[in-house]
């Protein structure tokens, strides 16, 4: 469902990198809690492990160089 997301900027389908994180060729990205934003060269996308009770979930985070 997330991979069928369409870019509001150029109209192309966005590619899913992680669950809850999609990118478009034009430089626009979408993250579940942030919504649409412009990518910058200093952004690094990574998975961070977070423990909720007994389960360990991997959540996408944005880090800066």
QUIMO-V24920 format. One record per residue. SS is DSSP state (2 for helix, 1 for strand, 0 for the rest). PHI is phi in radians with two decimals (999 if undefined). NEAR is the number of other C-alpha atoms within 12 Angstrom. Layout:
# QUIMO-V24920
<<SS | PHI | NEAR> <SS | PHI | NEAR>>
This chain:
# QUIMO-V24920
<<0 | 999 | 13> <2 | -1.18 | 20> <2 | -1.27 | 21> <2 | -1.56 | 16> <0 | -1.12 | 26> <1 | -1.88 | 24> <0 | -1.20 | 26> <0 | -1.29 | 20> <0 | -1.39 | 20> <0 | -2.07 | 14> <0 | 1.54 | 14> <0 | -1.43 | 19> <1 | -1.28 | 23> <0 | -1.57 | 30> <1 | -1.62 | 26> <1 | -1.59 | 23> <1 | -1.58 | 21> <1 | -2.23 | 24> <0 | -1.18 | 22> <0 | 1.59 | 28> <1 | -2.55 | 32> <1 | -2.20 | 34> <1 | -2.24 | 34> <0 | -2.14 | 29> <0 | -1.14 | 19> <0 | -1.34 | 20> <0 | 1.82 | 22> <1 | -1.74 | 27> <1 | -2.24 | 35> <1 | -2.33 | 34> <1 | -2.17 | 30> <0 | -0.90 | 20> <0 | -1.55 | 15> <0 | -1.67 | 15> <1 | 1.45 | 17> <1 | -1.40 | 23> <1 | -2.69 | 23> <1 | -1.53 | 22> <0 | -1.38 | 22> <0 | -2.08 | 16> <0 | -1.09 | 12> <0 | -1.52 | 11> <1 | -1.45 | 16> <1 | -2.21 | 14> <1 | -1.74 | 25> <1 | -2.51 | 18> <1 | -1.73 | 19> <1 | -2.06 | 15> <1 | -1.50 | 13> <1 | -2.21 | 14> <1 | -1.68 | 11> <1 | -2.07 | 10> <0 | 1.22 | 7> <0 | -1.66 | 7> <1 | -1.52 | 9> <1 | -1.98 | 12> <1 | -1.86 | 14> <1 | -1.77 | 16> <1 | -2.07 | 22> <1 | -1.22 | 25> <1 | -2.27 | 23> <1 | -1.92 | 24> <1 | -1.98 | 15> <1 | -2.04 | 12> <0 | -1.20 | 9>>
